[in-house]
Amino acid sequence: MSESHGMSGSAASRNKRALTIVFFTTLSYLVAEVIGGFWTGSLALLADAGHMLTDVAGVGLALLAIRFGEKPATPERTYGYYRFEILAALTNAVVLILISLYILYKAYFRFLNPPKVESTTMMWVAGVGMLVNLYGVYLLRKSSGESLNMKGAYFEVLSDLLTSVGVLIAGVIMLTTKWYYADPLLSAGIGLFILPRTWALLKESVNVLLEGTPADVNLEALRQGLLAEPGVAAVHDLHAWVLTSGVNALSVHVVLADGAQHDDVLARAHAYVTGKHAVQHATIQVERGDFAKHETHL
């Protein structure tokens, strides 16, 4: 039996510094935006502040998850705390969906009776937010494809950037035309923009927790590749799952062909699985043909 450990650090852990900077800059702007929203009476600003709150919470959870994820494995948790990052991403997605639904609820009543909004101040606050979010997008863009946490943080900051641009446009409309329906219209747009992206993040997080096959691992191709290796007669009990973003695990039973040498087949199977596929932690059991009868499922 062979095991390969490639879990020196999760993708989110490698981007801790960028997350920390985004956390504190976003938190500072959140305070300013809440004050500006109540001062100007703008639901769009308050809606963006609600979204910004989830950014702060999501990045904070990601940083907390990194702290737990860096802890070493224990006899009670043999894989360590990598899944904490997935739980953080899942929590972030659920909260963001609830915030989006609340924004849509409030926007409906604003459509019925749109109040006057202090457009100039609203635009100043949104302008500062746009600069803050531009910086956040710059910090997180490169790493957004490495981790669910990084992807969640990037999507939130990116949508905040687009929201800030939208708030500026709504401010110009209300300042020049006094058409205050622009504020709830933009608020509803924010909610509708957030929902599908957050739903995708939620589904991806749940798939990891259900130990679904990683999106970047083709099990059938992997099976056929193993069968093509010299000395391999059959493959069964093939499973692949995600420990955390960027760390895929796999287990497989390989049946020896007649006359094949155990160590040779093990070495070739190990090299193929970890060298040709996105698998960082592989457990390979090499066995004779009659051993399969002891397995609970094939």
N, C-alpha and C positions, 0 to 999 in steps of 0.2 A: 504494500500500500504506500502511496506517495502523497505528500501534502506540499502545496506551494503557498507560501505566505507573501503576499505583496501588499500589505496594508500598513505601510510606513506612515501614512497620513492621508486624511481625506482631502478632496478638492477644496472644500470650504476652509479647511485648516490652513491651506497654503495662501488663502486670501484674507486672512484675519485682519491685517493692517488696513486694507481697503474698506472692509466692513466696518471697522472701528471709526474711521474717518467719516464714512457715510452716516453712521449712527449719530454722531455728535452734531454734524452739520444739519441733518434732518430734524433732530430734536430741537435745535435752536430755532429753526424756521417754523416748526410746528407751533411753538409758543407764540411767535409773532403772528402767525396766520389765524389762530384762534382769537387773539385780541382784535386783529383786523376784521375778522368775520363779524363779530358782535358789534364792533364800532360802526361798520358800514352797513350792516343789515343784509349782507350778501349771503344767500344760501350756497352759491357757487363756491365762495371762499370756505364756508363751513364744511361743505361737502368735500372739498379738497383737503381740508384739515382732518376730516375723518379718515380719508384715504392716507394722509400723511401719518396719522396715528398708527395705522396698520403697518406702515413702512417702519416706523420706529420700533413697534412691537416685533415685527418680523425680523428685522436686522438684529434686535436685541436677543431674540430667541436663537437666531443663527449663531451669534457670538457665544451664548450660553451652551448651545449644542456643541460648538467647537471645543469649549472647555471640557465638557463631558467626554466628547469623542476622542480627545487626546489622552484620556486615562488608559492605563494598561489593562489588558484582559485579566480576569480573575477566574478562579474555579467556578464561581456562580454565574459569571457572564464571560464565557469563553471567547466571544467575538468582541468583547469590550462594549463600548457605548456608542458605536457607530449609528445605530438606529435612532438615537436621540435627534440627530439632524433631520431625519425623515419625519419624526413626530413634530418637530418645529415647523417644517414646511407644511405639514398637514394642518396644524393649528393656525398658521398664517393664512392658509387658503380659506378655511372655514370662517375666520373672523372677517376676512375681506369680502366674502360673499354676503355675510350679514350686514356689513356696512353698506354695500352696494344696494341691497334691498331697502335699507332704511333711507338712503338718499332718494331712491325712486318714490318711496312713500311720501317723503317731505316735499318733493318736487311736484307731486300731484296736487297737493293743497296750495302750493304757491301758484300753480297755473290757474286755480280758481280765483285767487285774489292776489296778484303779484304786488308786493310792497315796493316802495321807492328805495333805491340802493345808492349809497354814496360811491359813485363810480370812480372818481379820481383816486381816492384812497385805495379802493379795491384794486385798481390797476397797479399802483405802486407796490402793494403787497404781493400781487401776482408776479410782477416783474422780478422782485427779489427771489421769489420761489423758483422762477424759471432759471435763474443763475445758479441757485443751489442744486437744482435737479440736473442741470447740464453737467455740473461737476461730478455729481453722483453717477450719472450715466457714463461719463468718461472713465471713472474709476472701476466700474463693474462690467463694462461691455465685454472686455476681453475674456473674463472668467465666467461669463454667464452660461456658457455651454458645458462647464465642468461639473456642476453640482445643482441639485434641486434647490438648495438654499440660495445659491448664487443666482440661479435663474429666477427664483421668486423675488429676490431683492431687486434684481435688474428690471424685471417687468414692472414692479411697483414704482421704482424711481422713474422709469421711462414713461409710464402712464401718468405719473405726477407731472413730468415735464410737459407732456401734451396737454394735460389739464390746465397747467399754468398759462400755456399759450391760448387755450380756449377761453380762460377767464379774462385775459387781456382783450381778446376779440369781443367778448360780451361787454366788457367795460367800455370799449370804444362805441359799440352799438348803443348802449344805454346813455352814454354821455352825449352823443350827437343826435339821437332820435327820441330819447326818453321812453323807448320801448322796453319796459321792464320785464316783459316775458322772456327776454334773452337770458335772464338769470336762472329761472327754473328749467328752461330748455337746455341750457348747458349742464345743469346739475343732473338732469335725466340722462344726458349724453355720457357724463362721467360714469354713472352707474352701469349703463349698458356697455360701455367700453371695458369696464373692469371684469364683468361677469364671465364672458367666455374664456378669457385668459386664466382667470382664477380657477374656473372649472377644470381646465386642462391640467393645471398644477395639482389640483385636488385628486384627479383620476390617477395621475402619475405617482403621487405619494401613496395612494391606497394600493396601487399595483405592487409597489415595493413591499408594503406591509403584508400583503397577501402572498408574498414570495413568488410573484409572477416572473416569467422568463424576461431577462433584460432585453431591452429594445435593440441593443447592439450585439446580441448573441443569436446566431441562427443555429438552433439546435439540430435541425435536420442536416444542414451542411456539415456541422461538427460531427454528427453521427457517421455520415458517409465518409468523412475524412479519416475517422478512426478506423472504420472497417477496411479502408484501403491501406492501412499501415501493415507491413509484413509481420506475420505471426499473430494477427488478430482474427479470431474466428467469429466472434459475435460481440455485440455491445448491448447492455441493458442497464436499467436503473439509472438512466441519464437525467440529471436535474441541474438546473441553473437558476440562480436567484441573485438579488442585489442586497448587499450588506448596507451600503450607503452609496451615494452618487460617486461613480468612478471606481467602485470596488465591487466587482462581480465574483460570485463564488460558484463552483461547479463540483458535482460528485458523479462518478460513473464507475460501472463495473465492466471490465474488459475480459473476455474469455479467450484463453490461449488456444491457438491452433496446435494440432499434433506436432510434436517435435520442437515447438517454439520455446525459447529460453525466457524465463520470467523477467530477469533483470533487463534484457534487451528490449522486450516489448514495453515494459514499464517506462524505460528511458525515452523510447520513441513516442509513446502515447503522451507522456508528460510534456515533451518538447513541442508536440503538435498542438495540444490544448492551450498551453500558455503562450506559445509563439505565434500561432496563426489566428487566435481568437482573443476577444477582449475579456479574458479571464485572469484575475489576479490571485485567486485562492482556489487551488484545484486539489481534490481528493480522488485518487484513482486506485481502485482495487483490481488487481490482476488475479484471475482464478482459472482453475480447470473447468471443463464443461459440465461435470457432474455436480459442481458446487451450487449451481443456480437453483437447485431444488430446495435449498435452505432459505431462499429469499421469500419475503412476504409479498412482493409485487415485482413484476418483470417489466 
